[in-house]
């Protein structure tokens, strides 16, 4: 897991730091996933989020019921219509998550050095002496001296709302713990995390399966975020479950790595999954703090080389309550981009934060600045070397297209694709200019009715760095005669001009299939 020096362009000019940031149609090449919830579910706020740069909406089923999420989704659809910005939908499962059950929702205050008992008896009332939990195997999994972390839905790391416990003894099914810091737990739900301990709960719980087979199927979700993925088998089982649910065989599975177990099996998980989410909140509890950055760099490098999207979470926690990120957070977002992350996932910041739109906007600006100094040259060489020779047909076309675009200083790469694979391969080489993937719908029939594929493929590229999809007119097949391709190309160029990415006299690199051959061509535009 070696990595060469930071992917920064040499030398960085001090003058560029003083230039004001310019706004453009694409706020950044790096994508932003926003979690929709109480503070971000009105049409108005969601429209603001889309305009600010959110391209994937995450629905977290750890809380809220299907009706609640359905209302939010209807508002998202209305916002997409009014802003004319595509947005993909991600369903986040609960997974093997241990929770403290606080039915009365009264705040519970815990004092340092006192003891508290964790019990699987959910009928009991939660208090400062007793916390009922939803898992009866905890007493068998932990031993004296283990650490347990309890906090509100998301661990903020600010120690007034979350608490560290140390196991002092196990009594039957109950676990007696010593409280390490004083804190007040507010709300109805707190997550419980036992550091470096295997929890025998299924990755796809029955509640998850029900949510996916009802809400997921009804709304044709684009992504499934598989919480607490610990083995490649978890991904295989989820995929098998999705394959039986109508359109969901097309849904991409993103494995969420949240603990040491997932980390130990990272390579196999990466092979099976369509993408990876690094859940740094939970990893930060399972790993010693000084190891977190190392894991992030190594994991992102592996995802980049495999050409699979990598998403980093928990970047600007303090913006949940503040208008500006801390300087550490601002640096962290930029480093995630330089480390090779495809997307930044915002959780509490948009879900219950006071400034959802501002948060997306600031994160987008930081990403855009980091992209300007991303050392593409070094990255390209590393990727080509990693892929090795002989390259596959598609991979060589994709890398050539990116190389050509950089050499001729093209303003955009246009790629015609029907499965989205070609466009994703181009994005794998991290071109410095946006890639417009023109998704050509394919006509399918089951002898009873016609249906077009393509919408899934288009929305699924909304999580890949640098890919911007547009749906072509279905009357234009992907590998047809040159005449129809010209007309599709014209639509794509017009789209680029309208959005300000392409100006007259610009050069554009086009990647398309003609018959059986793939062609990369360079076009120079007239006035």
GUMAR-474685 format. One line per 3 residues: their letters; for each residue y, x, z of C-alpha. Coordinates in nm, 3 decimals, decimal comma, padded with zeros to 5 digits. Last residue first. Layout:
N
A) Y X Z; ...
//
This chain:
527
XXX) 03,047 -01,755 -03,436; 02,727 -01,593 -03,554; 02,432 -01,521 -03,327
XXX) 02,212 -01,214 -03,350; 01,844 -01,293 -03,332; 01,571 -01,062 -03,210
XXX) 01,208 -01,155 -03,275; 00,887 -01,142 -03,075; 00,594 -01,303 -03,252
XXX) 00,256 -01,413 -03,127; -00,003 -01,453 -03,400; -00,257 -01,731 -03,437
XXX) -00,028 -01,963 -03,635; 00,325 -01,869 -03,529; 00,346 -01,836 -03,153
XXX) 00,681 -01,769 -02,992; 00,902 -01,514 -02,816; 01,271 -01,517 -02,899
XXX) 01,515 -01,243 -02,798; 01,882 -01,340 -02,813; 02,177 -01,126 -02,912
XXX) 02,526 -01,248 -02,844; 02,787 -01,266 -03,125; 02,892 -01,614 -02,999
XXX) 02,823 -01,682 -02,633; 02,496 -01,759 -02,451; 02,460 -01,816 -02,077
XXX) 02,748 -02,068 -02,064; 02,545 -02,379 -01,989; 02,645 -02,541 -02,315
XXX) 02,563 -02,224 -02,506; 02,215 -02,197 -02,355; 02,139 -02,563 -02,423
XXX) 02,266 -02,517 -02,779; 02,036 -02,216 -02,815; 01,739 -02,418 -02,690
XXX) 01,815 -02,708 -02,926; 01,853 -02,462 -03,216; 01,522 -02,303 -03,126
XXX) 01,353 -02,641 -03,142; 01,506 -02,690 -03,490; 01,402 -02,345 -03,607
XXX) 01,052 -02,402 -03,474; 01,025 -02,716 -03,686; 01,110 -02,516 -03,999
XXX) 00,891 -02,214 -03,918; 00,578 -02,424 -03,938; 00,395 -02,528 -03,624
XXX) 00,294 -02,321 -03,324; 00,455 -02,513 -03,042; 00,454 -02,866 -03,192
XXX) 00,792 -03,035 -03,237; 00,770 -03,414 -03,206; 00,732 -03,373 -02,831
XXX) 01,105 -03,286 -02,800; 01,127 -02,977 -02,585; 01,137 -02,977 -02,209
XXX) 01,364 -02,714 -02,055; 01,259 -02,451 -01,806; 01,464 -02,175 -01,641
XXX) 01,260 -01,873 -01,538; 01,442 -01,581 -01,370; 01,240 -01,575 -01,048
XXX) 00,953 -01,823 -01,053; 00,977 -02,138 -00,837; 01,118 -02,366 -01,108
XXX) 00,834 -02,257 -01,339; 00,622 -02,531 -01,187; 00,865 -02,796 -01,305
XXX) 00,810 -02,709 -01,671; 00,432 -02,684 -01,644; 00,415 -03,020 -01,464
XXX) 00,633 -03,187 -01,730; 00,425 -03,041 -02,012; 00,141 -03,280 -02,074
XXX) 00,191 -03,588 -02,283; -00,027 -03,897 -02,263; -00,173 -04,130 -02,519
XXX) -00,391 -04,424 -02,414; -00,744 -04,554 -02,434; -00,924 -04,280 -02,629
XXX) -00,864 -04,038 -02,336; -00,572 -03,890 -02,525; -00,365 -03,575 -02,501
XXX) -00,042 -03,474 -02,673; 00,090 -03,135 -02,577; 00,450 -03,099 -02,465
XXX) 00,637 -02,784 -02,576; 00,797 -02,618 -02,276; 01,099 -02,414 -02,378
XXX) 01,111 -02,139 -02,122; 01,463 -02,005 -02,101; 01,430 -01,657 -01,950
XXX) 01,745 -01,544 -01,771; 01,860 -01,182 -01,820; 01,768 -00,876 -01,614
XXX) 01,404 -00,907 -01,715; 01,161 -00,911 -01,420; 00,840 -00,795 -01,589
XXX) 00,657 -01,090 -01,430; 00,915 -01,322 -01,588; 00,765 -01,248 -01,929
XXX) 00,420 -01,324 -01,791; 00,545 -01,653 -01,648; 00,686 -01,753 -01,987
XXX) 00,356 -01,681 -02,160; 00,162 -01,879 -01,902; 00,377 -02,193 -01,915
XXX) 00,089 -02,392 -02,065; 00,287 -02,508 -02,369; 00,514 -02,213 -02,428
XXX) 00,811 -02,123 -02,643; 01,006 -01,837 -02,486; 01,378 -01,777 -02,516
XXX) 01,506 -01,453 -02,367; 01,878 -01,449 -02,277; 02,192 -01,238 -02,306
XXX) 02,022 -00,964 -02,507; 02,128 -00,609 -02,423; 01,945 -00,472 -02,731
XXX) 01,732 -00,237 -02,518; 01,692 -00,490 -02,234; 01,575 -00,770 -02,463
XXX) 01,340 -00,534 -02,647; 01,177 -00,424 -02,323; 01,141 -00,782 -02,202
XXX) 00,983 -00,893 -02,531; 00,756 -00,589 -02,531; 00,633 -00,670 -02,178
XXX) 00,550 -01,025 -02,280; 00,377 -00,926 -02,606; 00,170 -00,662 -02,425
XXX) 00,070 -00,910 -02,155; -00,031 -01,175 -02,407; -00,264 -00,944 -02,604
XXX) -00,423 -00,797 -02,294; -00,327 -00,441 -02,208; -00,559 -00,152 -02,289
XXX) -00,434 00,010 -02,080; -00,290 -00,013 -01,730; -00,143 -00,316 -01,552
XXX) -00,022 -00,089 -01,271; 00,152 00,153 -01,508; 00,326 -00,133 -01,688
XXX) 00,435 -00,278 -01,353; 00,567 00,052 -01,217; 00,756 00,125 -01,538
XXX) 00,920 -00,220 -01,531; 01,016 -00,186 -01,164; 01,179 00,154 -01,224
XXX) 01,386 00,017 -01,510; 01,468 -00,308 -01,332; 01,636 -00,137 -01,039
XXX) 01,785 -00,447 -00,875; 02,160 -00,383 -00,844; 02,282 -00,706 -01,005
XXX) 01,991 -00,898 -00,853; 02,123 -00,824 -00,503; 02,457 -00,988 -00,586
XXX) 02,285 -01,300 -00,724; 02,060 -01,325 -00,419; 02,361 -01,311 -00,184
XXX) 02,535 -01,584 -00,383; 02,226 -01,807 -00,381; 02,184 -01,765 -00,003
XXX) 02,549 -01,865 00,039; 02,514 -02,179 -00,177; 02,188 -02,289 -00,020
XXX) 02,338 -02,253 00,329; 02,658 -02,433 00,229; 02,457 -02,732 00,106
XXX) 02,242 -02,760 00,420; 02,525 -02,708 00,672; 02,441 -02,883 01,001
XXX) 02,077 -02,779 01,002; 01,797 -03,030 01,055; 01,597 -02,983 00,736
XXX) 01,833 -02,751 00,546; 01,844 -02,457 00,786; 01,526 -02,571 00,963
XXX) 01,328 -02,463 00,660; 01,481 -02,264 00,376; 01,239 -02,095 00,137
XXX) 01,363 -01,802 -00,069; 01,208 -01,759 -00,411; 01,064 -01,494 -00,639
XXX) 01,057 -01,205 -00,387; 01,058 -00,857 -00,532; 01,151 -00,624 -00,244
XXX) 01,506 -00,617 -00,382; 01,525 -00,997 -00,346; 01,387 -00,992 00,009
XXX) 01,630 -00,707 00,079; 01,925 -00,923 -00,023; 01,812 -01,205 00,206
XXX) 01,763 -00,958 00,493; 02,108 -00,806 00,449; 02,268 -01,150 00,489
XXX) 02,042 -01,217 00,786; 02,138 -00,892 00,961; 02,507 -00,966 00,893
XXX) 02,468 -01,301 01,068; 02,482 -01,604 00,838; 02,799 -01,812 00,815
XXX) 02,867 -02,181 00,872; 02,673 -02,192 01,195; 02,422 -02,431 01,354
XXX) 02,115 -02,406 01,128; 02,294 -02,110 00,970; 02,144 -01,893 01,246
XXX) 01,803 -01,925 01,086; 01,911 -01,747 00,768; 01,594 -01,585 00,632
XXX) 01,299 -01,778 00,766; 01,073 -01,789 00,461; 00,983 -01,560 00,169
XXX) 00,818 -01,696 -00,146; 00,600 -01,496 -00,382; 00,525 -01,610 -00,736
XXX) 00,214 -01,461 -00,902; 00,233 -01,185 -01,163; -00,051 -00,991 -00,998
XXX) 00,178 -00,688 -00,979; 00,455 -00,898 -00,827; 00,220 -01,057 -00,572
XXX) 00,094 -00,714 -00,462; 00,447 -00,576 -00,427; 00,552 -00,884 -00,228
XXX) 00,263 -00,831 00,014; 00,337 -00,461 00,071; 00,709 -00,514 00,125
XXX) 00,665 -00,812 00,358; 00,385 -00,645 00,554; 00,602 -00,342 00,614
XXX) 00,898 -00,555 00,719; 00,689 -00,734 00,983; 00,538 -00,420 01,139
XXX) 00,819 -00,336 01,386; 00,813 -00,691 01,526; 00,446 -00,656 01,639
XXX) 00,251 -00,907 01,432; 00,128 -01,250 01,538; 00,468 -01,375 01,652
XXX) 00,660 -01,246 01,351; 00,380 -01,379 01,135; 00,459 -01,727 01,264
XXX) 00,822 -01,715 01,159; 00,755 -01,491 00,861; 00,562 -01,752 00,673
XXX) 00,503 -01,549 00,360; 00,438 -01,808 00,091; 00,199 -01,698 -00,183
XXX) 00,136 -01,821 -00,538; -00,129 -01,971 -00,763; -00,402 -01,896 -00,505
XXX) -00,751 -01,755 -00,569; -00,674 -01,389 -00,636; -00,400 -01,380 -00,371
XXX) -00,644 -01,513 -00,110; -00,890 -01,234 -00,190; -00,620 -00,969 -00,150
XXX) -00,471 -01,117 00,169; -00,794 -01,142 00,367; -00,669 -00,938 00,663
XXX) -00,324 -01,100 00,637; -00,465 -01,449 00,651; -00,648 -01,359 00,971
XXX) -00,342 -01,183 01,115; -00,133 -01,499 01,090; 00,097 -01,716 00,880
XXX) 00,010 -01,665 00,515; 00,090 -01,984 00,328; -00,125 -02,011 00,019
XXX) 00,058 -02,179 -00,268; -00,164 -02,415 -00,464; -00,042 -02,537 -00,802
XXX) -00,094 -02,902 -00,892; -00,257 -02,950 -01,234; -00,579 -03,102 -01,093
XXX) -00,333 -03,335 -00,918; -00,320 -03,564 -01,219; -00,619 -03,770 -01,105
XXX) -00,741 -03,663 -00,760; -01,083 -03,502 -00,801; -00,946 -03,157 -00,885
XXX) -00,725 -03,168 -00,574; -01,023 -03,150 -00,333; -01,180 -02,868 -00,533
XXX) -00,855 -02,679 -00,522; -00,824 -02,729 -00,148; -01,179 -02,600 -00,101
XXX) -01,110 -02,294 -00,317; -00,786 -02,221 -00,129; -00,958 -02,233 00,210
XXX) -01,244 -02,019 00,068; -00,991 -01,742 -00,003; -00,958 -01,712 00,375
XXX) -00,692 -01,770 00,643; -00,449 -02,016 00,487; -00,247 -02,147 00,782
XXX) -00,045 -02,397 00,579; -00,143 -02,472 00,220; 00,178 -02,542 00,030
XXX) 00,078 -02,782 -00,244; 00,300 -02,762 -00,547; 00,389 -02,993 -00,835
XXX) 00,328 -03,324 -00,655; 00,233 -03,618 -00,875; 00,424 -03,873 -00,661
XXX) 00,147 -04,131 -00,616; -00,115 -03,857 -00,597; 00,064 -03,669 -00,321
XXX) 00,157 -03,974 -00,116; -00,198 -04,118 -00,116; -00,457 -03,843 -00,174
XXX) -00,231 -03,568 -00,039; -00,128 -03,753 00,279; -00,489 -03,858 00,348
XXX) -00,619 -03,507 00,298; -00,350 -03,371 00,528; -00,437 -03,618 00,806
XXX) -00,803 -03,528 00,764; -00,708 -03,162 00,821; -00,699 -02,909 00,540
XXX) -00,714 -02,567 00,708; -00,977 -02,696 00,954; -00,931 -02,604 01,322
XXX) -01,121 -02,326 01,500; -00,826 -02,118 01,610; -00,885 -01,743 01,577
XXX) -00,654 -01,551 01,810; -00,394 -01,293 01,710; -00,112 -01,455 01,913
XXX) -00,171 -01,813 02,018; 00,091 -02,033 01,854; 00,193 -02,373 01,987
XXX) 00,426 -02,591 01,789; 00,653 -02,828 01,972; 00,695 -03,196 01,891
XXX) 00,879 -03,480 02,057; 01,219 -03,322 02,111; 01,358 -03,069 02,359
XXX) 01,185 -02,771 02,521; 01,416 -02,602 02,771; 01,365 -02,234 02,842
XXX) 01,319 -01,978 03,119; 01,119 -01,670 03,013; 00,769 -01,537 03,080
XXX) 00,594 -01,852 03,204; 00,254 -01,775 03,363; -00,033 -01,968 03,208
XXX) -00,329 -02,180 03,324; -00,557 -02,294 03,040; -00,748 -02,617 03,090
XXX) -01,089 -02,696 02,939; -01,278 -02,557 03,240; -01,021 -02,349 03,428
XXX) -00,905 -02,047 03,221; -00,681 -01,798 03,401; -00,353 -01,607 03,380
XXX) -00,273 -01,665 03,012; 00,077 -01,533 02,936; 00,340 -01,775 02,809
XXX) 00,641 -01,710 02,588; 00,893 -01,993 02,553; 01,113 -02,146 02,287
XXX) 01,444 -02,330 02,301; 01,646 -02,084 02,508; 01,484 -01,777 02,357
XXX) 01,647 -01,776 02,020; 01,347 -01,673 01,809; 01,405 -01,989 01,617
XXX) 01,042 -02,083 01,616; 01,032 -02,386 01,394; 00,895 -02,719 01,519
XXX) 01,036 -02,642 01,866; 00,866 -02,364 02,053; 00,554 -02,256 02,238
XXX) 00,417 -01,901 02,216; 00,089 -01,797 02,372; 00,009 -01,443 02,478
XXX) -00,335 -01,328 02,592; -00,370 -01,160 02,935; -00,666 -01,364 03,060
XXX) -00,875 -01,499 02,771; -00,821 -01,737 02,480; -01,049 -01,912 02,231
XXX) -01,275 -02,111 02,461; -00,984 -02,260 02,659; -00,808 -02,344 02,331
XXX) -01,098 -02,548 02,193; -00,968 -02,894 02,280; -00,674 -02,903 02,040
XXX) -00,389 -03,156 02,036; -00,206 -03,020 02,343; -00,097 -03,173 02,679
XXX) 00,163 -02,959 02,865; 00,154 -02,967 03,247; 00,380 -02,825 03,520
XXX) 00,719 -02,870 03,349; 00,605 -03,213 03,232; 00,412 -03,376 02,945
XXX) 00,247 -03,706 03,042; -00,133 -03,711 03,022; -00,328 -03,908 02,759
XXX) -00,352 -03,598 02,540; -00,615 -03,434 02,767; -00,647 -03,097 02,587
XXX) -00,462 -02,930 02,879; -00,212 -02,643 02,892; -00,117 -02,574 03,255
XXX) 00,218 -02,425 03,358; 00,295 -02,150 03,608; 00,636 -02,034 03,736
XXX) 00,753 -01,676 03,662; 01,041 -01,792 03,435; 01,133 -02,160 03,468
XXX) 01,035 -02,431 03,219; 01,254 -02,731 03,144; 01,104 -03,022 02,958
XXX) 01,337 -03,251 02,763; 01,212 -03,610 02,752; 01,041 -03,711 02,424
XXX) 00,820 -03,955 02,622; 00,522 -03,875 02,400; 00,540 -03,496 02,431
XXX) 00,226 -03,371 02,258; 00,221 -02,991 02,232; 00,097 -02,890 01,890
XXX) -00,166 -02,658 01,747; -00,143 -02,615 01,372; -00,456 -02,568 01,166
XXX) -00,303 -02,734 00,861; 00,008 -02,950 00,871; 00,039 -02,954 00,493
XXX) 00,354 -02,879 00,292; 00,402 -03,096 -00,015; 00,622 -02,930 -00,277
XXX) 00,823 -03,125 -00,533; 00,998 -02,966 -00,832; 01,364 -03,018 -00,924
XXX) 01,527 -03,043 -01,264; 01,907 -03,069 -01,270; 02,074 -03,357 -01,453
XXX) 02,308 -03,408 -01,153; 02,283 -03,789 -01,158; 01,920 -03,811 -01,252
XXX) 01,808 -03,536 -01,014; 02,003 -03,707 -00,732; 01,830 -04,041 -00,799
XXX) 01,492 -03,868 -00,795; 01,580 -03,693 -00,468; 01,679 -04,027 -00,315
XXX) 01,339 -04,168 -00,410; 01,186 -03,858 -00,250; 01,368 -03,912 00,079
XXX) 01,247 -04,272 00,090; 00,892 -04,153 00,019; 00,915 -03,893 00,297
XXX) 00,994 -04,163 00,552; 00,722 -04,391 00,415; 00,467 -04,105 00,436
XXX) 00,534 -04,036 00,803; 00,764 -03,779 00,965; 00,644 -03,449 01,112
XXX) 00,408 -03,170 01,012; 00,416 -03,336 00,667; 00,690 -03,105 00,541
XXX) 00,837 -03,215 00,212; 00,976 -02,919 00,018; 01,225 -02,967 -00,263
XXX) 01,221 -02,700 -00,536; 01,519 -02,603 -00,752; 01,799 -02,570 -00,494
XXX) 02,102 -02,405 -00,652; 02,428 -02,540 -00,507; 02,422 -02,826 -00,756
XXX) 02,077 -02,928 -00,636; 02,183 -02,907 -00,269; 02,497 -03,114 -00,333
XXX) 02,288 -03,377 -00,510; 02,056 -03,375 -00,206; 02,356 -03,428 00,022
XXX) 02,483 -03,729 -00,177; 02,145 -03,887 -00,238; 02,087 -03,884 00,139
XXX) 01,792 -03,681 00,270; 01,940 -03,358 00,398; 02,018 -03,380 00,768
XXX) 01,709 -03,580 00,868; 01,471 -03,392 00,633; 01,439 -03,210 00,303
XXX) 01,311 -02,853 00,303; 01,492 -02,646 00,041; 01,322 -02,400 -00,194
XXX) 01,567 -02,158 -00,354; 01,494 -01,960 -00,669; 01,594 -01,602 -00,746
XXX) 01,771 -01,577 -01,083; 02,094 -01,680 -00,914; 02,366 -01,947 -00,932
XXX) 02,252 -02,021 -01,287; 02,557 -02,178 -01,450; 02,776 -01,893 -01,332
XXX) 03,010 -01,824 -01,043; 03,161 -01,476 -01,031; 03,152 -01,273 -00,711
XXX) 03,487 -01,101 -00,643; 03,497 -00,732 -00,733; 03,535 -00,515 -00,422
XXX) 03,167 -00,425 -00,399; 03,168 -00,335 -00,768; 03,427 -00,066 -00,698
XXX) 03,192 00,114 -00,458; 02,964 00,184 -00,755; 02,595 00,188 -00,675
XXX) 02,436 00,497 -00,826; 02,156 00,438 -00,895; 02,001 00,094 -00,929
XXX) 01,810 -00,009 -00,623; 01,439 -00,074 -00,591; 01,403 00,092 -00,254
XXX) 01,201 00,411 -00,267; 00,843 00,407 -00,389; 00,585 00,176 -00,234
XX) 00,248 00,267 -00,097; 00,000 00,000 00,000
//
